[in-house]
Amino acid sequence: MSTEKRNQKSMQLDTLSIAEMTELMNEEDATVAMVIKENILAINRLIEAVIERMEIGGRLFYVGAGTSGRLGILDAAECVPTFGISPEWVQGVIAGGEKAFVEAVEGAEDSETMATEDLKNVKLSEKDIVIGIAASGRTPYVKGALGYASEVGAQTGSISNNQNAAISKLANFPVEIPTGPEILTGSTRLKAGTAQKLVLNIISTVTMVKLGKAYENLMVDVQATNEKLVDRSKRIIMEATDCTFEAAEAYYKASGSVKTAIVQILAGTTVEAAEALLNDNKGRVRQSIEAKK
């Protein structure tokens, strides 16, 4: 596995100065985006599968161990406030359970049966999609998850950092991002982890935008859970409609919804009519406005 090989550029890592070490790390990190670009078509195919599952009421599950599992949980958690979705929509499942998010759970990643039990506990169904994440591409826990997902008829995808990965053979939509040897040998929380985080960002963001969670490039489904986000909500209305802050505040107060306020202003309609338009158009702001025209 290339992720386990020694990086020839860092053979004398322990002798480098701070400046030399940070420059080398930065140079290596810069290669990650290019490798992702080279494999963007595979990522696109996986996103299409995620959207298809979620449009029929399915859920997205990220499954991994260690760093990979933690990154899956992080992306899932960030989807809730960013896109205003239920925590059920996107979930992270990590080998060893919640405890493993902050400390290693011995042997957890080596159990295929534990993955099956964890997915049974969330009542995985044929409507759902499971994306297995593993830098090595061969983590038993992830292999077990993909195997069980296939058994129940769920859709499957994978993200690995080695070519010809074992999990690629178990997934309908495999993504391989070969990031190569780390400057600290085998420490896949570095380039491999960075690549996984970037790919997860792409998957969740593109999916949610296509599901109507954005208007133009604005987060119109953001959850206003604090004062800062309430203020952001009003400014989003301003940006989308070119209205004054006072007008945005009034419309937002009337409906309590960024989407409803935008449709109300741009379609020239009432709160109730704006809500009906959004309901008819599956929450998509642009289509709701166009439907009124």
C-alpha positions, -999 to 999 in steps of 0.1 A, spaced: 0 0 0 14 34 -10 0 50 22 23 27 42 55 34 22 83 58 33 82 92 17 116 97 0 113 135 6 112 131 43 137 104 51 156 128 73 125 144 88 138 145 124 168 166 113 148 193 95 142 227 110 107 239 117 107 260 86 119 231 64 94 207 79 64 230 75 74 239 39 76 201 31 42 194 47 27 223 28 42 210 -5 28 175 1 -6 188 11 -7 208 -22 -7 175 -41 -40 164 -26 -63 187 -45 -47 176 -78 -52 139 -70 -89 146 -62 -93 165 -95 -79 134 -114 -106 113 -98 -135 138 -99 -156 117 -123 -158 88 -98 -168 113 -71 -195 127 -94 -210 92 -99 -211 86 -62 -228 119 -56 -255 110 -82 -261 78 -63 -264 97 -29 -289 122 -44 -310 93 -59 -312 76 -25 -320 107 -6 -347 118 -31 -366 86 -23 -364 91 14 -331 72 21 -303 82 44 -266 86 40 -242 67 63 -205 73 64 -187 43 79 -151 42 90 -126 34 118 -101 58 134 -95 90 115 -118 80 87 -146 73 111 -141 106 129 -141 126 96 -174 109 86 -190 118 119 -177 154 116 -192 159 81 -225 144 92 -227 166 122 -219 197 102 -247 190 77 -273 196 104 -268 233 111 -255 242 76 -284 227 57 -311 226 83 -316 188 80 -326 162 106 -296 144 122 -312 112 107 -305 123 71 -267 120 73 -250 98 99 -215 88 108 -208 53 121 -174 46 137 -158 14 147 -160 12 185 -189 36 189 -190 71 203 -161 64 226 -139 58 196 -143 95 185 -119 106 212 -98 75 220 -88 43 202 -109 12 209 -87 -18 207 -97 -43 180 -128 -25 169 -116 -19 133 -108 -55 128 -144 -67 134 -166 -72 103 -195 -85 125 -194 -54 147 -201 -33 116 -231 -54 107 -245 -50 142 -240 -13 141 -259 -9 109 -287 -32 121 -290 -9 151 -297 21 128 -322 -1 108 -303 2 75 -327 -4 46 -327 -7 8 -335 30 5 -302 40 22 -266 45 9 -235 35 28 -201 50 20 -172 31 35 -141 52 43 -106 37 48 -72 51 39 -58 16 35 -89 5 16 -90 -28 35 -103 -21 70 -123 -52 81 -150 -30 98 -156 -11 66 -156 -42 45 -182 -57 68 -204 -26 66 -203 -27 28 -210 -64 27 -241 -60 50 -253 -30 30 -253 -50 -1 -272 -78 16 -301 -56 25 -301 -39 -9 -287 -5 2 -266 14 -23 -228 14 -16 -199 37 -22 -163 38 -9 -135 63 -4 -99 49 -1 -64 63 -5 -49 33 -23 -55 20 -58 -71 -14 -63 -85 -12 -28 -104 -41 -13 -133 -19 -4 -135 -7 -40 -145 -42 -50 -173 -42 -25 -188 -8 -35 -210 0 -64 -195 35 -66 -158 34 -55 -136 64 -52 -99 60 -50 -77 90 -41 -41 77 -40 -23 103 -19 9 83 -16 34 81 12 30 104 42 59 125 54 55 107 87 53 71 76 19 55 79 3 86 95 -28 87 73 -44 115 94 -22 137 72 -26 137 34 -50 108 33 -72 124 60 -71 157 42 -82 141 10 -111 123 28 -122 156 44 -122 174 10 -141 146 -7 -167 144 21 -171 182 18 -178 178 -19 -202 150 -15 -224 165 12 -223 201 -2 -232 192 -38 -258 167 -26 -275 193 -4 -274 220 -30 -291 197 -55 -317 188 -29 -327 225 -27 -307 235 4 -292 266 -13 -305 294 -34 -277 309 -57 -248 303 -33 -266 312 -2 -273 288 28 -311 293 28 -318 264 51 -293 274 78 -305 268 113 -306 300 133 -296 285 166 -278 316 180 -277 354 176 -250 353 150 -270 329 128 -302 349 132 -283 379 119 -269 358 91 -304 347 82 -315 382 77 -285 391 57 -291 361 35 -325 374 27 -310 408 19 -284 393 -4 -310 371 -22 -336 399 -27 -316 431 -26 -340 444 1 -330 465 32 -320 450 65 -353 464 80 -374 447 53 -355 414 57 -360 415 94 -397 421 90 -402 393 65 -381 369 86 -401 377 117 -433 371 99 -424 336 87 -394 325 108 -380 310 76 -353 324 52 -367 304 23 -402 316 29 -391 352 32 -371 350 -1 -400 334 -20 -425 359 -5 -404 389 -16 -393 376 -51 -426 360 -60 -446 389 -45 -469 367 -25 -481 361 11 -464 339 37 -490 312 32 -487 312 -6 -449 312 -3 -450 282 20 -473 264 -4 -450 271 -34 -421 257 -14 -440 226 -5 -451 220 -41 -415 224 -52 -398 202 -26 -383 232 -8 -364 245 -38 -365 283 -38 -356 290 -75 -383 266 -88 -408 280 -63 -402 316 -77 -403 304 -113 -436 285 -106 -453 317 -95 -442 335 -127 
